[in-house]
Amino acid sequence: MVSSVYFPNPRQNGFRDKGRKSTLPSYSSAVQEKLEQRAYKSWWIPVFLPLPGVRTRRFRVYIPNATRIHQSSIARFGRKRGTLVSCLALIFIILTTFAFTKRFATKSKQWPTAFVGPSSTLVFRRRDLQRIWQWEIASGHHPSRKDIPDGIRLTVAPENPALPPRKGTMPSHLKPTSGPVQVHTTGVGQRRIYLDIQSRPPNVAYPPRPVPGSIADLDIVMEHCDFSEKKYVRDCLEVLRVGAGLDNGKRVRRGKMDDWKYIYVEHVANGTYEPPPIEFEPSDTDVSDSGLSKKRGVDWEASPIALPPPLPHRPYPTLPQGPCDENHPRIFHMFWTGPFTDKPYVSLLSFLFTQNLGLETQDDISDIICKPQLWVWINPGPAAAIPTTSATQSLFEELKHNPWSSPFLHPRFKEAIHFKLWNTTEQLDSIPELKDEWRNYDLFVSGGEIYSIPQRKPSSTESAAGKTSSEDDLFNRTGSKSSQEYDRLSVILSDMARFVLCHRFGGTYLDADTIFLRDWEDLWGWKGAFAYRWSRLPKYNTAVLHLNKGSALGKFLIRTALRNNNDFHPMVVYRYAKEAHMEGLLLRLPDALFDPAWLNTEDYQRDRPTQPYFTAFPDFFSTSGVYSAQPQALGFEGFFRGSYSYHFHNSWWTAFDEARNWPDLGPKFSAAERAARIIAKANETSPDEESVADDNRDLSWATVLKRTFEAYIRGERPNMYGEWLQW
């Protein structure tokens, strides 16, 4: 049989070339040569795998051709170097395969959407989406002139009790008709009177309280504040403070400012009012699901969606049981994990300093104003821990002995601030949309990433030392002690808690790293749901979230999150709303209202920055030397004036007041102060009043705000509206 061999190329002088070797192949037979030549040409070779249960068919999989890679490497780099390159390529392929298997081949991992494309999150049919919109509009939860999305495909324009009738003759293209898709609502509500709010002589030192029952027209706010329309935060804050009278006698003449009036009251003619009869579901709607993309691998939600009768929309003066609307309770929710610290302490002080709680008088004024409440939900242990039967009693014992929390247990604040134990099982079992199914899904999911709780039994060595591995530390943290020891699971739990609490009890959730900057009376008047914008991105940040109690929108959000494996991350919630055409019901407010420094910290709008000017969130706690005179000179009144709140984004481990890191609330709370001062100055035996020389020369914004709120509690100054705390 013919065989092929090769000989080294001789040099012209007849000697063997030791520096180079021929790369021509040798074969033992013609058959081997043909097979090798065929394999050499293709980069991929097929491998046939048996299919379970199918004997006549095999599954074909293509894998890289090692021979082709090897021969190509030899031809390009020589035999030794080519072989080395081939080996390195093989090792790289093995390690890459192992890494991908480790990262994505378990239940708790998912393939990146960049490779496979994002799957739809939608689980509701169009008929149910229509019913959700109709229910919210009929209940007065859409007090906006913004269009209903085309994707809802209503063929009858809904009647809207939260909007007044349009003035004059309605253009033909806006008139409600049947047949084509309708994107407008028909206003059947009360006339709006927009208020000119400003201080009047001689009371011009402080701004006036908002008018009870007043409402913020967030359509107007969006016109002046929407980042998508290239509106500056600085200009938005001016509109917000002028429209609310927060310039308190210091107003600079700007000409006619009627366009900046965004706060109104509903006018009830003759003092009598009957809620208009609202038809909940029109008889003729387009119920085709064309254009909707259902979530892969799941069934549609049971249709039609079960909803209660719409809530009657009642203007503030016509509420039958006083100034509070039982269907829209004024409850602020906060969620906290672990021991109470100076962070929620300052948030609670700012609540007392700004909100209309009746603390300026000893008389009960509940029949005049609707006083908001702040419910602080505390999860005392790790996020994955189950509370014991004595957890509530232990919680209040700890709050009582904690110097940062004990002042808020004073009877003067008992109607305003309520501490509550968070129990995950009890909360989820109290939500009809969750109780029967939530155990079938994962609990700690954020942005598609699953954190499975390990069933771990510590070894005797670890038990004796009282230590756990770094992986288990994630499941045993109670609060974030540093950027390296971040309590990720508690953050994920709080993402879920805000939706559960607002849907179950109603109200507004705020992260505990939030400081109140003004009265929220007019925001309570707006009955629609809202969160705010994620900085420059057109997505939600649910650090502030308002939902109505038991609403159709809340049912949609919770059921959609459940069917998407209990994922409540705000970026994913944005997808829920967008893919279901629900963005108009969960209004995305500009972050100027709640987070006015965010755009500047991300290098936006620095040509016309806000006051104060933060280039990073830590600037709040450590003000740059260039601007270090501002906090003391301007004080609370110079801190993002006009904004409803300020979100300082974590920094749980940074003290508000480094030099006086204790609650400084005066003689009524001296025991708590004494205990905290001893802890703060552990090396001193006597916590006597320190000298001014012991204080920092330049005070940060965080320090100035803390000391301002504490001065109000001590009775040394009034609150932001000129009211003195009465004990």
N, C-alpha and C positions, 0 to 999 in steps of 0.2 A: 504494500500500500504506500502511496506517495505521502511523504511527510514534508513539512516545511521546517527549515532551520534557518538561522541567520548567523552571520559572522561579523565580527567587529570590523569597522572601517579602518583599513590600514592608512597610516599617514603616507605621504608621498615619499618619505625617506625610508619606508619599510618597517618602521617601529609601530608598536601598538599605542593607540591614543589612550592614556590612563586618565586623562581629565574628563573625557566624555564617553558615555556609553550609548549604544544604539537603543532606541525605544521601539524598534520593530518587534512585533510579537512573534512567538514560536508556537506551533500547534503539533499535537501528536497524531492528528488525523484530519482528513478533509471534513468529516462530520463535525468535529470539534471546532474547526475553523469557521464553518458556516454558522454554528450556534453562537460562537463568540462574536462574529461579525454582526449577527442580528441583534444580539444583546447590546453590542457597543453603540448602535445607532440611536436607541431610544433612551430618554432620560427617565421614563417611568415604565414599570412592568406590572402586568396584572396579576393579582393573587385571588384565587377563587376560594371562598369560604362557604361551608355548608350552612344551609338555612334550617333551623330547628323545625322538624315536622314536615319538611318538604324534601323528599329524596331525589326528585328529578331536577331541581333547580339549585343553583349556587349563586352566592352574592359576590360580585366582582369588585375588588378594591385595588386601587393603584397605589404603589409605594415607590419611593425613589430607587433608581437603578444603581446599586453600589458599583457594579462593574463599569458602567458608563462614567460615573463620577471618578472612579479610580483611573481609568484609562485617560480621561481628559486631563486629570491632574498630572499624570506622568508625561503626557505630551507637552504640557505647558511648562512644568517646573523640573522635569527630569525624574528619574526613578526614585531616588532617595527623598528628595523634597516633595515630589508628587504623592508618594506613599504617606509622608508625614501630614500633608495637607488633607488627604482623604481621611486619615485617622482623626484629625482634629474636627473635620466636618461631621464625622460619624458621632464623635463624643458630643458635639454641639446639638445634633438632632436628638440624641438620647436625653441629654439634660433638659432641652426645651420641652420634649414630650413629657418628661417627669414633672417639670414645673407646672405645665398646663394641667396635668392630671391632678397634681396636688392642689392647685388653685381652683379648678372648676369641676372636678369630677365627684363632688360630694353634694349632698342635699343642701348644705348651707351656702353653696357657691353657685353663681350663675355666669354664663358667658357674657362678655361685654357686648352691649348693644351695637358698638361700632362694627362688630364682625357679623352679627346675625340680624341687625336692625331691631329697633324697639318694637315690642309687641304692644298692641292696643290694650288699654286698661278697661274698656267699656264693657259693662255687663247689663245695662238697661236698654230696653227697646225704645223706639221713638215714641210710642204711645205713652210710656211711663215718663219720658222726659217732658212731654207736653203737659202731663198732669202735674208734674212738679212745678213747672213754670206757672201754670194756671193757679195752683194752690198758693204759691208765694205771692203772686199778684193780688189774688182775691183777699189775702190776709193783710195787705198793706205793706208787704215786705219788699216792694220794688218802687220806692218813691222817686224814681228816676225817669227822665225822658229818653234815656238811651234805648236803642232798638233791641227788640227780641231777635236773636240770631236767626238767619234764614234756615239753618239746619234744623230748627225746631218744627218749622212748617205748620204753624197754626193757620187755619183758614178763616178764623173769626177773631177779630181784635178784642182782647179781654178788656173788661171794665176795671179800672184801677182806682180804688177808693183813696189811695195816698197821693194822687195827682189832682189838681184842680182842672176843670174844663178849660180847653183852649179858648183864648180870647178871639173874637171876630170870626170871620168865615174861614173855615178850615180848607186848606188847599185840597184839590180833588185827589191828589196822590196820597194824602194823609187820612182821608175819610175812611172810617171802618166799613168794610164790605165783606161779603162772603165769596169764597172761591179761590182767588189767588192767595199766595202766602202773605200773612200779615206780620209786620215787624213793629207796629206801634200799638200802644194801649190807649184806651179811651178814658180820660180823666173824669171821674165823677165825685171827686173829693171837695174839700173846702178851699176857699180862697187863701192864698198865702200873703202875709204882710211881712215884708222884710224890714228889719229893725236897724235904726241908727243908734248904735251903742257907743257911748262915750261918757266919761266922767263929767259931772256938772259941778260948777262952783257952788259951795266952797270945797266939796269933797273931791279933790283932784289928786290927792296923794296916792290913792290906790284905785285900781280898776273896779268897776261894779261887778257884782255877781251876775252870771247869766240869768236871763228871765226864766222862771220856772216854766217848763213845757216848751221852751224854744227848741228849734231844730236846725241843724246844719245842713244846708243844701250842698251835698257833696258833688253834684253836677257842676256847680259854680266853682267849688274848690278845685276840681279836676281841670277846669279851664285855665286856672292860674298856676297850677302846681304840677301838671303831668310832665314827667321827664321825657316821655316819648314825643311830646310836642316841643321839646327844647326849652322847657321852663326851668328857671333857676330856683334852687332852694331858697336863696336869699330873698328873692322877690316874693315867693310863696309865703314865707314867714311874715313879710310886711303885710300882705293881704290878710293873713290869718289874725295878726294882732290888731290891725286897724278895724277889721270887721267885727271883732269881739270886744273892742274898747280897751285892749290891754295896754295901749299907749298912755292911758290915764293922765290926761291933761298935758301931755308932752307932744301932742300931735303937730306935725309940721304940715303947713298948708300944701296940698297937692292938687288943688282943683276939685272938681266934682267927682266923688268917689262912689257913686251909686252902683257901679259894676263890681265894687268890692264888698258889697253887702251880701253876705252868704248865710246869715242867721235869720230865720223867720218863725212866725207863729201861725197856726191855723185859725182862721177867723170863722166863728160859728155864729151865723145870723140868728138874731132873736133869742139866743141862749138855748135853743132847743136843737136836738140832733137825734136822728135815727139812722143807724148804719144802713146804707143802701143795700138792697138785695142784689147779691152778686151771683151770677151763674158760674158755677165752678167748672163744669165741663161742657164745651159746646158740642152740639150734636154732629157736626160735620167737620172732621179733621182728616188730614192726610197721615195715615198710620203706617205707611210703607217704611221699611228699615233701610231702603236704598241710601247709600252714601255713608252709612254707619259701619264702622269696623269693630267687630266683636273681639274680645280677648280670646286668644287662642287657647284651646284645651278646656274651656269652661262653658257651661250652659248659660243662657240668658237668665236673669232674675225672673222669679215667678211674676206673671203679669195678669191683671193690672196691679200696680203697686197699691198697697193698703195705706190710705191716708185718712186722718180724721177730718171733720168738717172744717172749712177755713175759719181762721180767727176773725172776729169782727174788728174792723179798724175803727178806733175811737180817738178823736182829737183829745188833747190833754184836758181841756176844760170840761169835757163831757164824761170823764171816767167815773163810773158809778160808785167806786169805793175809795174815794180820796185821790191824792196826787200820784199814787203808785198804780201801775198797770200790772195786774197779776199775771197777764200773759207775756209780759216783757219785763221780768225782774231785773233790778239794777244790782247785779252781783259781779264784782271783779274776782277772778280766780287767779291764784298763784300756786305753783308747785315747787316744793323744796325737798331735797334729800339730805339726810344726815343732820348733824348738830346745827343749830341756828347761829348765824354769824352776823357781821356788820353789813353784809350785802342786803338781805331781806329787811334788816333793821332800818336801813336808810330808805328803802322802798316804802315801808310802812309809814315812816315819818313823813315822807313826801305826800302820801295819801291823806294823812291828817292835816297837812299844811295847805292842801289845794282843794279838796272836795268839800261839798256843802253838807256837813254832818251835824250841824246844829250845836257845835261845841262852844259857840260864842255866848250861849245862854243856858241857864238851868231849866228853862221851860221846855215842855214837850211840843215841838213844832211839826210833828209828823202829819198833821192835817193841812200843813201849808206847803211843805216841800217833801219830795221823795228822796230820802237819804240813801245813798248807795252803801253797800257793804263790801268788805274785802274778806274773802275766804282763803285762808292759807292752808293748802293741802300739804301735809308733811308725810313723807315716806321715811321713817326713822332709820331703816336698815338698808342694805344693798337692794338694788332694783329687783333682783330675782328672788329675794327672801320673802317668806310667807309670815305675816304678822302673827304674833301669839295672841292668846285670849286676853292677856293683860296689857296688850300694846297701847290701848287708849290711855289707861291709867298711867303707864310708864311714860307715855308721851307728855302728858301734862305735868308730871313730876319733873321731867327734864326741862320743859319750858319754864317752869316755876323757878328752877335753880340756875337757869342760863341767864347771865346778865344782859345779853342782847335781846332776849325774848320776853323776860319777866315784866318789863314796863307795860307791855301791851295787854297784860292780864288785869290791869287796873280797871275797876268798875266803870270809870269814866269812858272807857273805850269799848265796853262790852257789846254795845249795839253796832259798832262800826267794824270791828275786827274779830273774826272767828277763826280759831285754829281747829283743823279737822284732820283726822287720821286717814291717810290714803291706804286703801286695801284694794289691790288690783282685782282679785277674784270677785269681791263684793261689787265693785264698780261695773265690771263687765257683765256680771250676771243681772245687773239692774237695767241694762239697756236691751229692750226687746229685740232690736236688730242684731244683737251680738250673742245673747245668753245661750242660745241653743247650738251655736256653731264655733265660737271663738277657740274652743279647745282643740278643734280639728286643724288649726293653723299654727304657724310659729308666732311667738309673742314678741321677740325682739328683732324687728326687721326695719331697715332704714335704707332707702334708695336701692332696694333689691338685694342688699347684703344681709344675710341671716346670721344671728349670733345664737348658736345652740348652747343651752345651759349644760355643762358637763356633769355627768353623774360620777363624781370623783370621790374616792375614799382616801384620805391622806394616810401616808405611811406613818409608822410609829415614830420615825425620826422627825418628820414634819410636824406631827402632833405635839411632840415634846417641845419642839422649838417654836411652835405657834406660827409657822411660816407656810406660805403657799407659793406655788410657781407663779411666774409672771403672767401666764395665761389665765390662771385662776384669779389673779388680782383683779382682772377686769370684772369678775362676777362678785367681788367682795368689797368694791369701793363704795364709799358713802360720801359723795361729793368730790369735786375736783380740787386737789391740793396743789397742783402745778400743771403746766402745759404737758409734762411728761406723764403725769398721773391723772389723766382726764377721765371722768366718770361717764364713759360713753353710753352705758346701758341706761343710766338715769335720764340722759338726754333723750334717748329713744323712747323710754317710758313716758316722758313728759310730752313728746310729740303725739302720742296716743291720748294721754290724759286730757289735753286741752279740748279735743273733739268730744270725748266722752262727757266731760264736765259741762261744756256749753250745751250739748244736745240734751243732757239729762236735766240740768237745772236752769239753763238759759244764762245769758250774761256775756261777759267779755273776759277772755284769758289774756294775761300778760306774763311774760317771762320775769323771773325774780330779779334779773339785772335791768330793771326798768324803773325810772324815776318819773313820777307825775310832775307836770309843769303847769297845768291849769285845770280848771273845772271841766268835767266831761258832760255837763248837762245837755248841751246841744248835740253831742254825739249819741247820747242815749235817746234823744228824740228821733234820730234817723233809725227807722225800724229795719232797714236792710242789713244783710250780713256783710262782713268785710274782713279783710286782712290787709297787709300792705306789701309794697313792691320789694323785690330782692335787689336792692341797689340799681345798677344799670340794666339788669336782666328783667324782661317782662314776665316774671314768675312771682309766686307768693313767698312771703316770709310770714309765718304764723306766730312770730313772737308776740304779735297782737292779733287776736282772733275773736270776732263777735259772731255768734250764731244764736238764733232764736230757739227757745225751748221746744223740743219735739217737732221741729219744722220738717217740711218735705225735703229741703236742701240738706239738712243734717242727716236725715235718713239716707239720702243718696250718697253722701260723702262716706258715712260709716259703712254702709253695705258695700260700696265700691272698694274701700280700703280693705275690708274683710276678705272679699273675693280676690284681692291682690295680695293675699298672705299678710294681712294686718300691717301694711306699709303706710305709715302716716307722715313720711318725710315731706316737708313742704314742697320740694321740687316735684315729687310724685303727685301730691295733691293738685298741683298745677295741671298735670297731665289729665287727672280725673276730670277736672272742670273743663279743660279745653276740648278734650275729645268728646265730651257729652254736651257741649254748647252751654255750659253753666257759668261761664265767667261773668256774665251779666248779673247773676244772682249773688255771687261771692265777689264783691267789688274789691279791686286791687288798688288801694289808695296809695298815693305817693309817699315815699318814706320821709318826706319833709315833715309829715304830721307826727311821726313817732320815732324817727331815726335820722334826724337832720344832718348828722355828721358823716353818714355812710358814704355818700358820693365823693366827698372830699378825701376821705381816707383811701379811696380807690383811684385817686388821681383824676377825678372828674370835677368840672366847674371850679377849678382852682384859679381861674382868671377873675372870678367874682365869688369868693368864698363866703361862707356864713360867719356869724359871730356867735360863739368863738370859732376859731379856725383850727380844726384838728386835722393833721395829716395822718394820724394813726389813732386807734382807739385808746392806747395807753396814755395819750396826751391828756386825757381826762384826769388821770391819777398823778401824772407827773408833767405839769405844764412847762413848755419850753421857756428857757430864760428870756427869750425875746418878748414873749407875751406874758411873763410872770406877774406883771403889775395888774393885769386885767381882772382876775378873779376877785381880789379884794376891792378894787376900785368900782367895779360894776355890780358884783354880787349876783344874787338870784335873778334880778331883773335884767341882767345882761346875758343870760344863758339861754340861747335859742328861743328868744321871746316869740310867742305865737304858736310854737309847737305844743302838742298835747302831752308828749312824754319824750324821754330820752332813753335810748337803749345803749348801754355801754359795752355790750358784747363780752360777757364772761369776766375775765380777770378776777376770778373768785379768790385767788391767793394774794391779791394786792390790797393792802389796807386803805380804807377811805381816808383815814387821818392817822398818819404814821406817828406823829408826836403825841396825840391824845387818842390812842386806840382803845377807847372805852366809851360806853354810853354816858353822856354828860347832860343829864336831864334834871338836875337840881335836887333839892332836899327830899322831895317825895320819893325819889328812887335812889337814895344815897347807898342803900345796901347793895344794890346791883352795881352801882358805880364803884363802890369800894372793892367788891370782889373782882371786877374786871381790871381795875387799876393795879391790884396786887399781881394779877396774872401778867399784865402788860409790863410791869416793872418788878420782875421777880426778885431782883437783887436788892430792892429797897425794903426795909422793914416797916416803914411808915408811909402810907399813901397820902401825905400832906399835899396841899395845894402847891403846885410847882410855880416857879418863876417864869415870867415872860421870856427870859433868856433861854429857857428850855424848849421853847417853841421853835418851829421852823420859821425862817425869815420870810420866805416866799411860800404862799399857800396855793395849793392846786385847786382846780375847780371842784374836785371831789370833796376836798376838805372844807371849802367854803360852803358848799351846799349842805353837807352834814351839819356843820355848826349853825347854819341858818335855821334848819329844821329844829335842832335841839333848843335854840334860843326861844322858839315859839312855845315849846313844851314847858320850858322854864318860866315863861311869862315875861320875858324880857323884850319881846317884840310881837306885833300882830302877824297873822298869816298874810298870804299874798293879796288878799282882798281887804286888808285893814281890820280884820276881826281878831279880838283877843280871846284866848282860851280861858273859859270860866270853869273853875274847879268846884 
